[in-house]
Amino acid sequence: MANVLDYLDWFGDVSFAGSAFNEVDNLILAQLSYLDLAGCVPTGAPRDQDTLEAVSATYFKSRTKVQIYEASGFVSAHTSFLLQKAAASKRFKSVRAGFYQEKDNPQAQEQFGALTFALPDGSYYLSFRGTDGTIHGWREDLNISFQTVAAQTDALEYLSHVSANVSGNLQVGGHSKGGNLAAYAAALADPAIQKRITKLWCNDSPGFLEDVVPFSKLAALVDKTVLLTPEYCLVSGLMHHAATPQVIHAQTSDADIMQHDAFTWQILGPRFVRSQAPSVAAQHVCSLFNAVVEKRTKDERKHFADMLFGCVEASGAVTTNELTAIGTESIRKIWEAVSALEDPDKEVIFELIKALVGQVVSDSLAPLNKSVSQSLQQFSMPSANYEELLNSPTPPSLEEMQEYKDRKRRAAAVAVPAKLVEKVWPTKQLLAGQDKGEKTVNSHSKSSSERTE
């Protein structure tokens, strides 16, 4: 099967006149909002010269290979090449971009980004950026359980601003938190703006609680809403949606949080491959979280969020990339922080952290483990000099980026084989819950259940 990059290879020569805008096109435009396009896309309305072809050319001229190849968290490095492929396609090359906006304020726990695409039929797609690779960006995701967050207010203001400066129909959408922002803005927009909205695209985005956004406002848009979610629906399963989710088959090594990555979603023709049902494991974690937040007041939810992210921050990581690089000691600090909590629902915190953090770290260790194994089996290895690729005169490419990542793994493998037992296997054991942290959590959970009985 294929993903969005493959879609552009074999469907990119079909114009929108030949085949109407579809759900895959939506995901492409939603994903492009993750890119830092400052200086490439104007802050005002799209002009004739602001085509994706021109945006891509400016982007690749002004970005280094390190900036392109090193992505943070779920901001996949493939996104740069998604722009490149879209810009080279007949389908997207003449699409124009404008109204670029971004804000990043860790102190205010605010992370917002958006841009607008002018489509050939005279309509517009407003693309809201999802969660970036910062811990405070993920923190803002959880804050939506107890308050209107700054990014939601930004999204509503953005929709109002764009709609006042363009004519024509509007589609609003985003991936991850971006879909939540799109839904919030559409639900609370003026009725005149809502009438112009033809589609609301929520791509694996978290939902809402009734006391934060009334369901009646979301239900009013349900006929225009498309909620797409992978089988492991940990993100879209948080809180509630008015629309029924359409479950997408994602191609990953296992049923895990990495299915949130849009590049794992499988495509056949101009639509996603559907799956029969969401993951039971993801539903279990989401049901635990939803039960906890629904029974608490807004102040209690804030306290819960403070506890959860206090445990994550115990690792010392600031970005999700740093989380994937942490060793056994940092992971132990996280579990010890969970164990030290005095809260009846700390088992839920443990499960959430294990799902959100543990799987990311586990996946990051898998290629390293493979590289180490190969280095032990072979007398010589292919080149591990990844820095020479950054200095090569060849332009950035998907193939070179993959070679760059492979070489970085080999370089890491060369550096750590002697510490394999010390650093890799103990880490996996911790992630499996074999350290004293989970025993404490489970013990607490057991004693709590016994008291209940």
C-alpha positions in Angstrom: 0.0 0.0 0.0 1.0 3.7 -0.1 1.2 6.9 1.9 0.8 10.5 1.1 4.1 10.7 -0.7 3.2 7.8 -2.9 -0.2 9.4 -3.5 1.6 12.5 -5.0 3.7 10.2 -7.2 0.8 8.6 -8.9 -2.1 11.1 -8.4 -0.2 14.3 -8.6 -0.7 14.7 -12.4 -4.5 14.8 -11.9 -5.8 18.3 -11.5 -8.6 19.3 -9.1 -10.8 19.9 -12.2 -10.2 16.2 -13.1 -10.8 14.9 -9.6 -12.3 16.9 -6.8 -10.5 17.8 -3.5 -10.5 14.7 -1.3 -9.6 13.5 2.2 -6.0 12.8 1.2 -5.6 16.3 -0.2 -6.9 17.5 3.2 -4.2 15.6 5.1 -1.4 17.0 2.8 -2.5 20.6 3.4 -2.9 19.9 7.2 0.6 18.4 7.4 2.2 21.3 5.6 1.3 23.6 8.4 4.0 21.9 10.6 6.7 23.5 8.5 8.5 26.7 9.5 7.5 28.7 6.4 8.4 32.1 7.8 9.9 34.1 4.9 8.4 31.7 2.4 4.7 32.4 2.8 3.3 36.0 3.3 1.5 37.0 6.4 -1.1 38.6 4.2 -3.5 37.2 1.5 -2.0 34.9 -1.1 -0.7 36.7 -4.1 -0.4 35.3 -7.7 3.3 34.6 -7.1 2.8 32.7 -3.8 2.3 29.3 -5.4 3.4 26.1 -3.7 6.0 25.8 -6.5 7.5 29.2 -5.4 7.1 28.5 -1.7 9.0 25.2 -2.0 11.8 26.8 -4.0 12.3 29.5 -1.4 12.1 27.0 1.4 14.8 24.7 0.1 17.1 27.6 -0.8 16.9 29.1 2.7 17.1 25.9 4.8 20.1 23.8 5.6 20.2 20.1 5.4 20.3 19.8 9.2 17.1 21.9 9.4 15.4 19.6 6.9 16.7 16.3 8.0 16.4 16.8 11.8 12.7 16.8 12.7 11.2 17.1 16.2 8.8 14.6 17.6 5.8 14.0 15.3 6.9 16.8 12.9 8.2 14.3 10.5 11.3 15.1 8.4 9.3 13.8 5.5 7.1 16.9 5.6 9.7 19.0 3.8 9.6 16.5 0.9 5.8 16.4 1.0 6.0 20.1 0.2 8.6 19.4 -2.5 6.5 16.7 -4.2 3.3 18.7 -3.9 5.0 21.7 -5.5 6.2 19.6 -8.4 2.8 18.1 -9.0 0.2 19.4 -11.5 -2.4 19.0 -8.7 -0.8 21.3 -6.2 1.8 23.5 -7.9 -0.5 26.4 -8.6 -2.2 26.3 -5.2 -1.3 29.6 -3.5 -0.4 30.1 0.2 -0.8 33.1 2.5 -1.8 34.4 5.9 1.1 32.7 7.6 1.1 33.0 11.3 3.0 31.4 14.2 3.3 31.9 18.0 5.5 30.0 20.5 5.4 31.1 24.1 6.6 28.4 26.6 5.8 30.6 29.6 2.2 31.0 28.5 2.1 27.4 27.4 1.0 28.7 23.9 2.0 27.1 20.6 0.1 28.2 17.5 0.6 28.1 13.8 -1.6 28.4 10.7 -1.6 29.3 7.0 -4.2 29.4 4.3 -4.2 27.7 0.9 -6.1 29.3 -2.0 -7.5 26.5 -4.2 -8.1 26.7 -7.9 -11.9 26.8 -7.5 -11.8 30.0 -5.5 -12.2 28.3 -2.1 -9.7 28.3 0.7 -8.3 25.7 3.1 -7.3 27.1 6.5 -4.7 24.8 7.9 -4.0 24.8 11.7 -0.7 23.5 13.0 -0.8 20.5 15.4 1.4 19.8 18.3 5.1 20.5 17.7 8.1 18.7 19.2 8.1 20.7 22.5 6.9 19.4 25.9 5.0 22.6 26.4 3.2 22.0 23.2 2.0 18.7 24.5 1.1 20.3 27.8 -1.2 22.7 26.0 -3.0 19.6 24.5 -3.9 18.4 28.0 -4.9 21.9 29.1 -7.8 21.8 26.7 -9.5 19.4 29.2 -10.1 22.2 31.7 -9.8 25.5 29.9 -9.9 27.4 26.6 -6.2 27.5 25.7 -4.5 30.4 24.0 -4.1 28.5 20.7 -7.9 28.0 20.5 -8.4 31.7 21.0 -5.8 32.3 18.3 -7.5 30.0 16.0 -10.9 31.7 16.3 -9.2 35.1 15.7 -7.4 33.7 12.7 -10.6 32.3 11.1 -12.3 35.6 11.6 -9.4 37.5 10.1 -9.0 35.3 7.1 -12.7 35.1 6.4 -13.0 38.9 6.5 -10.2 39.3 3.9 -11.2 36.6 1.3 -14.4 35.7 -0.5 -15.5 32.2 -1.3 -16.1 29.0 0.6 -13.9 27.8 3.4 -12.6 24.5 4.6 -10.9 24.3 8.0 -8.7 21.5 9.2 -5.6 20.3 10.9 -3.7 17.3 12.3 -3.5 16.5 16.0 -4.1 19.6 18.0 -4.6 21.4 14.7 -7.9 19.6 14.1 -9.0 20.6 17.6 -8.2 24.2 16.8 -10.1 24.0 13.5 -13.2 22.5 15.3 -13.0 25.1 18.1 -12.8 28.0 15.6 -15.6 26.7 13.4 -17.9 25.9 16.4 -17.6 29.4 17.9 -17.4 31.4 14.7 -20.1 33.9 13.7 -23.0 32.3 11.9 -22.2 34.1 8.7 -18.7 32.5 8.7 -20.1 29.1 9.6 -22.3 29.2 6.5 -19.2 29.6 4.3 -17.5 26.6 5.9 -18.1 23.6 3.7 -15.9 21.0 5.5 -14.3 20.6 8.9 -11.4 18.2 8.8 -10.2 16.7 12.1 -7.2 14.4 11.5 -6.6 12.4 14.7 -7.3 15.4 16.9 -8.4 15.4 20.6 -12.0 16.2 21.4 -13.7 18.4 23.9 -15.5 18.3 27.3 -19.0 19.7 27.6 -18.1 22.3 30.2 -15.3 23.7 27.9 -17.1 23.7 24.6 -20.9 22.9 24.5 -21.6 19.8 22.4 -24.5 21.6 20.8 -22.1 23.9 19.0 -20.1 20.9 17.7 -23.2 19.0 16.8 -24.4 21.9 14.6 -21.4 21.2 12.3 -21.5 17.4 12.4 -22.7 17.1 8.8 -19.7 19.1 7.7 -17.2 17.3 9.9 -14.9 14.4 8.9 -13.0 12.8 11.8 -10.2 10.6 10.7 -8.3 8.4 13.2 -5.8 5.6 13.0 -6.4 2.3 14.7 -4.3 3.3 17.7 -6.5 6.3 18.4 -4.8 7.6 21.6 -5.0 11.2 20.5 -8.5 11.4 19.0 -9.8 9.2 21.8 -9.1 11.9 24.4 -12.3 13.5 25.4 -15.3 13.6 23.0 -16.3 14.4 19.4 -19.7 15.1 17.9 -18.7 13.2 14.7 -18.3 9.5 14.4 -14.6 8.6 13.7 -13.6 6.9 10.5 -10.8 4.5 11.4 -7.8 4.4 9.1 -5.3 1.6 8.6 -1.8 2.7 9.6 1.4 0.9 8.6 3.7 0.7 11.7 5.8 -2.0 13.3 3.2 -2.3 16.0 -0.1 -0.9 17.2 1.3 2.2 19.0 1.3 6.0 19.3 3.5 6.3 16.2 0.3 5.7 14.1 -0.4 9.4 15.0 2.3 10.1 12.3 0.3 11.0 9.2 2.9 9.4 6.9 1.9 6.0 8.3 -1.7 6.3 7.1 -2.3 4.0 4.1 -4.0 5.1 0.9 -5.6 3.3 -2.0 -6.7 5.5 -4.8 -7.9 9.0 -3.7 -8.9 7.8 -0.2 -7.5 6.2 3.0 -7.7 2.5 3.6 -10.4 1.9 6.3 -10.0 -0.4 9.3 -12.8 -2.2 11.1 -12.2 -0.9 14.6 -9.8 1.1 16.8 -7.2 -0.5 19.0 -8.4 -2.0 22.2 -5.2 -0.9 23.9 -5.7 2.7 22.9 -9.3 2.7 23.9 -8.4 1.4 27.3 -5.9 4.2 28.0 -8.4 6.8 26.7 -11.2 5.5 28.7 -9.1 5.7 31.9 -8.1 9.3 31.1 -11.7 10.4 30.1 -13.1 8.9 33.3 -10.6 10.8 35.4 -11.1 14.2 33.8 -14.9 13.9 33.7 -15.3 13.3 37.4 -13.0 16.2 38.3 -13.6 19.9 38.5 -11.7 22.2 36.2 -9.3 23.1 39.0 -8.8 19.4 39.8 -8.1 18.7 36.1 -5.4 21.4 36.2 -3.8 19.7 39.2 -3.9 16.4 37.3 -2.2 18.0 34.3 0.4 19.5 36.6 1.2 16.1 38.1 1.4 14.3 34.8 3.7 16.8 33.1 5.7 17.2 36.3 6.6 13.6 36.0 7.6 13.9 32.4 9.7 17.0 33.1 11.5 15.0 35.8 13.4 13.4 32.8 15.0 16.8 32.1 13.7 16.7 28.5 12.4 19.9 26.8 11.4 18.3 23.5 10.1 14.9 22.4 13.3 14.4 20.5 15.1 14.7 23.8 12.7 12.2 25.3 13.7 9.7 22.6 17.3 10.2 23.5 17.1 9.8 27.3 18.7 6.8 29.0 17.8 4.5 31.7 18.4 6.9 34.5 16.1 9.6 33.1 13.3 7.0 32.6 13.8 5.8 36.1 13.4 9.4 37.3 10.0 9.6 35.5 8.7 6.4 37.1 10.0 7.5 40.5 8.2 10.8 40.1 5.0 8.9 39.4 5.6 6.6 42.4 6.0 9.6 44.7 2.6 11.0 43.7 -0.2 11.0 46.3 -3.2 10.8 44.1 -5.9 8.0 43.7 -5.6 8.2 40.0 -1.8 8.0 39.6 -2.2 4.6 37.9 -3.8 6.6 35.0 -0.8 9.0 34.9 1.5 6.0 34.7 -0.5 4.5 31.8 -0.6 7.8 29.9 3.1 8.4 30.3 3.8 4.8 29.3 1.7 5.2 26.2 2.9 8.7 25.2 6.5 8.5 26.2 7.4 4.9 26.7 6.5 3.8 23.2 8.3 6.7 21.5 11.5 5.8 23.4 11.1 2.1 22.7 10.7 2.8 19.0 13.7 5.0 19.0 15.8 2.2 20.6 14.7 -0.4 18.1 16.8 0.8 15.1 19.7 1.4 17.4 19.5 -2.1 18.7 19.3 -3.4 15.2 22.4 -1.4 14.2 24.3 -2.7 17.3 23.3 -6.3 16.4 24.6 -5.8 12.9 27.9 -4.3 14.1 28.5 -7.3 16.3 27.8 -9.7 13.4 29.9 -8.0 10.8 33.6 -7.2 10.9 33.0 -4.0 8.9 30.0 -1.7 8.6 28.9 0.7 5.9 29.9 4.3 6.5 28.7 6.0 9.7 29.9 9.4 8.7 26.6 11.2 8.5 28.2 14.7 8.7 29.7 14.4 5.2 26.2 14.2 3.8 25.4 17.6 5.3 28.4 19.1 3.6 27.8 17.5 0.2 26.9 19.8 -2.7 23.9 17.7 -3.7 20.5 19.2 -2.9 18.4 17.6 -0.1 16.5 14.5 -1.1 14.4 11.8 0.5 17.0 9.2 -0.4 19.9 11.2 1.2 17.8 11.9 4.3 17.2 8.2 4.8 20.9 7.5 4.3 21.7 10.3 6.8 19.4 8.7 9.4 20.9 5.3 8.7 24.4 6.6 9.2 23.5 8.4 12.4 22.2 5.0 13.8 25.4 3.3 12.7 27.4 6.0 14.4 25.4 5.5 17.6 25.9 1.8 17.3 29.7 2.1 17.1 29.6 4.2 20.2 27.5 2.0 22.4 28.0 -1.8 21.8 29.9 -2.1 25.0 27.0 -0.5 26.9 24.3 -2.5 25.2 23.3 -4.5 28.2 23.6 -1.5 30.5 21.7 1.1 28.4 19.3 -0.7 26.0 18.0 -3.8 27.8 17.5 -2.1 31.2 15.6 0.7 29.4 13.4 -1.9 27.7 12.7 -3.5 31.1 11.8 -0.2 32.6 9.4 0.5 29.7 7.9 -3.0 30.3 7.2 -2.0 33.8 9.7 -4.2 35.6 11.2 -1.5 37.7 10.2 -0.5 41.2 8.2 2.4 39.8 5.4 0.3 38.3 5.5 -2.1 41.2 4.7 0.8 43.4 2.0 2.0 41.1 0.4 -1.4 40.8 0.7 -1.9 44.5 -1.1 1.4 45.1 -3.7 0.5 42.5 -4.3 -2.9 44.2 -4.6 -1.4 47.7 -7.0 1.2 46.3 -9.2 -1.4 44.7 -9.2 -3.4 47.9 -10.3 -0.4 49.9 -13.1 0.1 47.4 -14.2 -3.4 47.8 
